[in-house]
Amino acid sequence: MQCPKCHAEQADQNTICERCGIVFAKYYKYHPPEGRPAVMPLPSNRRRAAGSHWREWLLPEPAAGDPLAVWGRGLLLLVLAIWGGRLMFAPVSANAAGESFLHLINLPFHEAGHLFFRPFGQFIMTLGGTLGQLLMPAICGAVLLLKTRDPFGASVALWWFGENFLDIAPYIDDARAGVLPLIGGNFGHSAPYGFHDWEYLLTETGLIQWDHALAWFTHVSGALIMLMALAWGAVLVYRGWRVGWR
């Protein structure tokens, strides 16, 4: 036989060309012999396949399991919904997220972000605090979803990710006022320039006059992410509960 691409002669039973390396079956799929139609996958089929793939990750078919685990997840989701509602509907100026105990968990990741992004210059290092406290729940969610295949755990991590936006919003809102207490007992209005992250970031970018608007946008974005996480978790709990009662 001859290779249809490079025309090199070779044994009839070959499946791969000895000279150019093409796979004959794949080549003929898109370049069929004369008189045969090409077999091309439809774009809609590809989209459906991609949609099915993500559905398997986000909403896998629940297996029959321990009913106590389902009820435990439902209880946790209820706690997150009530707690999240109190944080979401509080005004930015109330700093509700900053006053919660979860702020003490977010804070070490904020400070670690400054250290991690230090080699990238003053601006990125300053922004690194905010990035650090957002990256940690994002990494946890990715590991739970992709590595351990725990979509409910990933939904809780997504809730935490959104909560960090609520935690950041009062800090942005305080950029001009500088009245929030900072690490070491300082305040933005009395600390050296650059000590208050968002005073520095918004001043350097010329957006300092937009601090309240940006804080509000950050708060609303976090609330929407939290609501999305709660809806995702609720669907997973409901599907697990339905399997348990079949």
C-alpha positions in Angstrom: 0.0 0.0 0.0 1.0 3.7 -0.3 0.6 6.3 2.4 -2.2 8.7 1.3 -0.2 11.6 2.5 3.5 11.0 1.6 2.9 8.1 -0.8 5.6 6.0 0.8 5.2 2.2 0.0 4.8 -0.1 3.0 3.1 -3.2 4.3 -0.7 -3.5 3.9 -1.3 -4.3 7.6 0.4 -1.0 8.8 -1.9 1.3 10.8 0.8 4.1 11.0 2.9 5.4 8.2 6.6 4.4 8.5 7.8 7.6 7.0 5.6 10.5 8.1 3.9 8.9 11.1 0.2 9.7 10.3 -2.4 7.4 11.7 -4.3 6.1 8.7 -7.7 5.8 10.5 -7.5 9.4 11.7 -6.3 10.6 8.3 -9.2 8.9 6.4 -11.7 10.3 9.0 -11.0 13.8 7.6 -9.7 12.9 4.2 -11.8 9.9 3.0 -11.0 8.0 -0.2 -12.8 9.3 -3.2 -16.5 8.6 -3.2 -16.8 8.3 0.7 -18.1 11.2 2.8 -16.0 12.6 5.6 -17.0 11.7 9.1 -17.0 15.0 11.0 -18.4 15.4 14.5 -21.1 18.0 14.8 -20.3 21.1 16.9 -23.5 20.6 18.8 -22.4 17.1 19.7 -19.1 18.5 21.0 -21.0 21.1 23.1 -23.3 18.4 24.5 -20.3 16.2 25.4 -18.6 19.2 27.1 -21.8 20.0 29.0 -22.1 16.4 30.1 -18.5 16.4 31.3 -19.0 19.4 33.5 -22.3 18.0 34.8 -20.5 14.9 35.9 -18.1 17.0 37.9 -20.5 19.5 39.4 -23.6 17.4 39.8 -22.6 13.7 39.7 -25.2 11.0 40.1 -25.5 10.4 43.8 -24.9 6.9 45.1 -26.9 5.5 48.0 -25.0 6.4 51.2 -25.3 7.2 54.8 -28.6 9.2 55.5 -26.8 10.8 58.5 -24.2 12.3 56.1 -27.0 13.7 53.9 -28.7 15.3 57.0 -25.4 16.5 58.3 -24.7 18.3 55.0 -28.2 19.8 55.0 -27.6 21.1 58.6 -24.3 22.6 57.6 -25.9 24.2 54.6 -28.6 25.7 56.8 -26.0 27.2 59.1 -24.1 28.7 56.2 -27.3 30.1 54.8 -28.3 31.8 58.1 -24.8 33.0 58.8 -24.2 34.1 55.2 -27.5 36.0 55.2 -26.5 38.0 58.2 -23.2 38.8 56.5 -24.6 39.5 53.1 -27.4 41.8 54.2 -25.3 43.8 56.6 -24.1 47.2 55.2 -20.5 47.4 54.2 -19.8 50.0 56.8 -20.8 47.6 59.5 -17.8 45.4 58.7 -19.8 42.3 59.8 -17.4 39.9 58.0 -14.4 41.6 59.6 -16.0 41.2 63.1 -16.7 37.5 62.6 -14.4 34.7 63.8 -13.8 33.7 60.1 -11.8 36.9 59.7 -9.2 35.4 62.0 -8.9 32.5 59.6 -8.7 34.7 56.5 -6.1 37.0 58.1 -3.1 34.6 58.1 -3.7 33.9 54.4 -3.9 37.6 53.7 -0.6 38.2 55.4 1.0 35.2 53.7 -0.1 36.6 50.4 2.0 39.7 51.0 5.1 37.5 51.6 4.4 35.2 48.6 4.0 38.1 46.2 6.9 40.2 47.6 9.3 39.4 44.8 6.9 41.0 42.2 7.3 44.6 43.4 5.5 46.9 45.8 2.2 47.1 44.0 1.7 43.4 43.5 3.0 42.7 47.0 0.3 45.0 48.4 -2.4 43.5 46.3 -1.0 40.0 47.3 -2.7 40.2 50.7 -6.1 40.3 49.0 -5.0 37.7 46.4 -3.8 35.4 49.2 -7.1 35.3 51.0 -9.0 34.7 47.8 -6.5 32.0 46.5 -6.8 29.8 49.5 -10.5 29.0 49.3 -10.2 28.8 45.5 -7.4 26.2 45.8 -9.4 24.3 48.4 -12.4 24.2 46.1 -10.4 23.1 43.1 -8.8 20.2 45.1 -12.1 19.1 46.5 -13.8 19.2 43.1 -11.1 17.8 40.9 -8.9 15.7 43.2 -11.2 14.2 45.8 -14.4 14.5 43.7 -16.3 16.1 46.5 -18.6 18.7 44.9 -20.4 19.5 48.2 -17.1 20.3 49.8 -16.3 22.4 46.8 -19.6 24.3 47.2 -18.6 25.1 50.8 -15.2 26.3 49.6 -17.0 28.5 47.1 -19.1 29.9 49.9 -15.9 30.7 51.7 -14.5 32.3 48.6 -17.5 34.6 48.3 -17.3 35.4 52.1 -13.8 36.7 51.5 -15.1 39.3 49.2 -17.4 40.5 52.0 -14.3 40.5 54.3 -12.3 42.6 51.8 -15.1 45.1 51.0 -14.9 47.1 54.3 -11.1 47.4 53.9 -11.7 49.0 50.4 -14.4 51.2 51.8 -11.9 52.5 54.5 -9.3 53.6 51.9 -9.9 57.3 52.4 -11.2 57.3 56.0 -8.6 55.1 57.5 -10.5 54.4 60.7 -10.4 50.6 60.7 -7.8 49.1 63.1 -4.9 47.5 61.2 -2.2 44.9 62.2 0.0 46.2 65.0 -2.6 48.6 66.4 -2.2 51.1 63.6 -4.9 53.0 61.7 -4.9 54.0 58.1 -5.2 57.8 58.8 -2.1 57.7 61.1 0.0 54.9 59.5 2.7 55.6 56.9 1.6 55.7 53.3 1.5 52.1 52.0 0.6 50.5 55.3 -3.1 50.5 54.4 -3.3 48.2 51.4 -6.3 49.7 49.7 -5.4 53.3 50.4 -2.1 52.6 48.5 -3.7 50.5 45.7 -6.5 53.0 44.9 -4.2 56.0 45.2 -1.6 54.5 42.9 -4.3 53.6 40.3 -6.1 57.0 40.6 -9.3 55.3 41.9 -9.2 56.5 45.5 -12.4 58.6 45.0 -14.2 55.4 44.0 -13.5 53.5 47.2 -17.1 53.3 48.4 -18.4 52.2 45.0 -15.7 49.6 44.6 -16.4 48.3 48.1 -20.1 48.0 47.3 -19.4 46.2 44.1 -17.0 43.8 45.9 -19.7 43.1 48.6 -22.4 42.4 46.1 -20.1 40.2 44.0 -19.3 38.2 47.2 -22.9 37.9 48.1 -23.8 36.5 44.6 -21.0 34.0 44.8 -22.2 32.9 48.2 -25.8 32.5 47.0 -24.5 30.5 44.0 -22.6 28.2 46.4 -25.7 27.7 48.6 -27.8 26.9 45.6 -25.2 24.4 44.3 -25.0 22.7 47.8 -28.8 22.6 48.1 -29.1 20.8 44.8 -26.5 18.2 45.9 -28.2 17.7 49.2 -31.6 17.3 47.6 -30.2 14.8 45.1 -28.6 12.8 47.9 -31.8 12.9 50.0 -33.9 11.7 47.0 -31.6 8.7 46.5 -31.9 7.8 50.2 -35.7 7.7 50.0 -36.0 5.7 46.8 
